[in-house]
Amino acid sequence: MTALTCPFCSAKVKEGRLRCPRCGELLAATAQSSAARASFLTRYRNLAPAAAGVLALGVFLVAVALNRGPEPQPAPPAAPATSPSGPVTRPAPVATEAAPAVDIADPKHGGTAAYAHGDYATALSRYERGVKENPNDADALNNLGQVLTRMGRAAEAIPLFERALALYPNVWAYRFNIARAHGELGDWAQAVDGYRLAAALNVDDYVTHYNLGMALHKLGEETAAIDEFKKAIELAPGEPSFRLSLGISYQSLNRLEDAAKAYEEYLKVDPSAPDAEKVKSQIEMLRKPV
């Protein structure tokens, strides 16, 4: 069966799935996924180095799944395998079969089912009830924080993630989620710190490295961002957008030939990219004699 690439977290998903099993975002159809990625990849801004325009990259911060458990869950939102005392492993990027029905009366599972169907108000209510019933349930705290972040209420989510981390400081998902919430608020220094802690717990997660690179990019720390983009590319060489980000950081440092090469690699990985012609024009501009 053909695998699609989630435009939100870059996971490989079997064709026909409604939502990504890794991040829970709606996929709906291949055309919708392509359109979402095209929108992400075709944002441009003008700068002056060597008379070349610079591609502008929108912030690509992705959410991790809601629940923590001993095995990756088969239905969205998928769960990374975690341990209270050690690092977690990256969830399988390819979707499995649909999960069995869950009891929607249970606050935790009912919230997850509602979240998976885009019913954030119901998910919020379920998780709020779960936290009220057990204030020391780290999963419920994390899940409630995730819903709030998804609803644009990241400032309210951060204290919940902090409470979850006070209980289990070595859970990658909690570190990732609080970093993402800081990024949603534009607090890039805190986001960088959070993603670095998350990366230390889960060194093989390409999205963590990519998000860390983007947060560093927002701070203007392009050399460090380049290192993270390279790590993401090494872990997920088939994801073209990572190479586009790498090229942008090179270009910000006026390393124009390196930028051109990164853009060429982007086109090799995805020759039919929606913005292919614009990227080709950008490469020509970078190599145009001054």
N, C-alpha and C positions, 0 to 999 in steps of 0.2 A: 504494500500500500504506500502511496506517495506521502512523504513527510513534508509538512509546512514549517516555516519558521515564524514563531510568535514575534510580532513587531514590537512587543513591549519588553520581553525579557530574553528573546533570541533562542528560546528552547525549541527543540524539534518536536513537532506535534503531528500525530497521524491525521491525514486528511479526513474531514468529516466531523471532527470534534468541534463542539460549539464553543468551548472555553479552553484556554491553555491550562494544563494540569499543574504547571509550575507556579504561575503567578495569578491564575484565576481570571485573567482578562478575557473579554468576549472576542472570539475570532470570527464567528458567523460564517465567513466564506473567504476563499482565497483572494477574491477581489478586494474585500474589505481590508485584509491584512496588507495587501500590496499598497492600497491607498494610504493606510496609516503610516507605513514605512516611507512611502514617497513624500508624505507631508513632513516627516521627520528629517529626511535627507536633503530637502531642497530649500532650506533656509539659508540665505546668503546675506553677507554684509560687506561693505567696502572699507578696505584699509589701504595704506600707502606703501608698504615696504616693497622696494624694487619695482614700483609702478604696477604691482600685481594686486588683484582683488583677492580677498580672503573669504573662503567659505565659512559661513556662520553655522554653528551646530547648536541646536536646541538641547536643553538638558534632558538627558535620557536616564532618568532614575526609575528603577523598577521595583515593584513590591515583591516580597517573598510571600510564600503561602502562609495560611493562617494557623494551622495546627502543628503542634510538636508531638512526635510519637516515635516508636521504635522502628517503624518502616515507612517509606514513602507511601502516601495514600493514593489510591488509584483514581480518585475523582477530584476535580478542582474544588476548593483550593488545595493543591498538593502540599504534603508536609515533608520537609527535610528530616532525615533521621538525626536525632539529637541525643545528647547525654548530659545530665546535670554536671558531670565531672570531667568532661573532655570535649574535644572538637567534634563537629558534626561532619557528615559527608554530603557531597552534592547530590540532590535528588536526580533520579533518572530523567533525562530530557524528553524521552519518548512516552507518549500517553499509553496507559494500559486500559484494560476494560473498565466499564463504568462500575462505580461502587454500588454495593447493595443499598437499599433504602435505609435511611436513618430515622430515628425517633425525633420528630420535630418538637416534641414536648421537652426534650432535654435541652437546657440552655446552651451547652457547648455545641452539640451536633446540630441543633436547630439553627443556631447562628451561622454555622458553616454552610448549611444548605441554603439559607436565605442569601448569604453573601455570594455563593456560587451562582445564584439566579439574579443577582443584581439588586436584590431587595435589601438595601443597606439599612433602612429604617428598622426593619424587623431584626436584622442581624445585630444592630446596635442594642435594641431592646433585650434580645436574648443574652448577649454578652454582658450587658449591664446587670442583668439578673444573676448571671453566673458569678460575677465579681462580688455582688452583694451577698450571695449565699456563701461564697468562700473567698474572702479577700486575699488569701494566700495561694490562690490557684494561678500559677505563673502563666499557664496557657491562656486562661480566660483574660488575664490582664493584657497579654500580648495581642490576643485576638481583638479585644475591645480597642486597643490602640491602633490596630490595623484598620478597623472600620472607620475610626475617627479620622485617620490620615487620609483614607480614601474619600471621605466626605469633606475634605478641605479643612479639617480641624486638628492640624498637626500639633499645635501648641497644647491642646488638651491631651493628645496622645503621649507626648514625651514623658510626663510623670508616670504613666501606666507602664511604659517600657522600663523606666528606671526601677519601678517596684518589681517587675519581673526579673530584671537583672540582679537586684539585691538578693533575690531568692536563688537564682541560677546564673551566675556571672559568666559561665563558659558556654552558653548556648548561642551558636552563631546567628540563628534567626532573630533573636532579640537584639543583638548588636547591630545586625543589618538594618532592622526596622527602625531603631532609634536614629541611626545615621541618616536613613532616608527621610525621616520626619524633620530632622534638622535641615536637610537639603530643601525640603518643601518650604521651609521658613526663610531660606536664603542664608542660613547660618553655616557657611561653607567650612569654616575652621572646625566647628564641632562635627560636621559631617565627615570631614577628612579623618578626624580622630576616631570616629565611630567605625568608619569603613576599614581603617587600619587594624583596629581590634578584631573586626569581623574577618578580615583576610587572614589574620594570624590563627584564627580558629578553623578556618576552612580555606586552605591555600589553593585548592583546586576549583574554586567557584569562579568562573569567568565573569559573571555579572558583578560580583563584589569588586573585582579588580577594575572592571570597566567603570562602575559607578565611582570608585575611588579616583580613577583618572579624570572623570568629568568634574568631580568636586575640586580636585587640584587645578584643573583648567580654569574653573570659575574663580579661583584665587590667584590666577596668573602664574602658578608654579608649573610651567610647561615642561621643564625637564623631568620633574617627578611624574607628571601626567603621562609623558611618553613611555616611561618605564612600565606604568600600570597598563597602558593600552597594549604594549608589547606582550605583557603577561596574558592579557585577555585574548589576544590573537593566537598566542601559543596554545591556549586551552581550547579555543573555539575558532580554528582557522577558517571555517566556512562561513563565518559571520562577516559580511562585507562592511557593515557600518562601523566596525571597530577600526578598520583601516582608514576610513574617512576621518574619524576622530584623530587618528594618529597624524594624518596629513595636516589637519588644521593646527595641531600643536606645533608641528615642525614649521609650518608657515608663520605662526605667531613668533617663532624664534628667528625668522628670516632664513631658515635652512630650506631654501626654495627647491633645491634638487631633491633633497630627502622628501619634501612634501610631494613633489611631482611623482616620485617613485611610489609613495604610499597611495596616491590617487590612482596610479596605474595598477597597483595590486588590487585596489578596490574594484576596478573595472574588470580585471581578470577573474575575480571571484564572482562578480555579478555583471557580466557584459550587457545584459538587457535591463540594467537598473533604470528606473524612471528618469533619473537625472543624468544619465550617461553622457549626453551631449554637452551638458553644462560642465560636467567634470572634465571632459576632453578639452573644452575651451579654457578651463582653468589651467590645465597642464600646459597648454600652448602659451598662455600668458606668463606662467612661471618661467618658462624657458625662452621667452622672447628677449633678445638682447636689449639692454637698457641704452 
